[in-house]
């Protein structure tokens, strides 16, 4: 991650490695937020949406101050790391407050939903780690050249995508889809490719 950040932003952005790693989790969990927000609006729970949204903003303000304020004001002085932690923490709590009310409305288990978030996050992180280790320590074992980390990054991304594809095919129910839907999408892609190729 540090090499990629240095490549994209330059050496002056090396200090942003930890915030970038923390914020990499945000899009993954934000998907849950979009789903829950859509359910709230579709079921006319706009007051709940407003109240939780306002409370989360106030909580975010207080948590931001605590995480980034100087120690003389009883803060932790975490700077960008603190803001990244605040963003993830507030998003996690807000999403799960919405999820609690939505699962009650839909008559399904909130705890299964909560555990599912950790399973999916762990699965994606594990796949990313495996892809990185394979590319860096197997494919590029004893191979050194200038800016090889760019090629490593691209190959890790490709391997990650392939491994995620096989995970989705093997366990489609974890992603809220069926094997029939996967087959339909694959056939659609094949059809589009056939038209492009001619």
Secondary structure, 3 states (H helix, E strand, C coil): CHHHHHHHHCHHHHHHHHHHHHHCCHHHHHHHHHHHHHHHHHCCCHHHHHHHHHHHHHHHHHHHHHHHCCHHHCCCCCHHHHHHHHHHHHHHHHHHHHHHHHHHHHCCCHHHHHHHHHHHHHHHHHHHHHHHHHHHHHHCCCCCCCCHHHHHHHHHHHHHHHHHHHHHHHCHHHHCCCHHHHHHHHHHHHHHHHHHHC
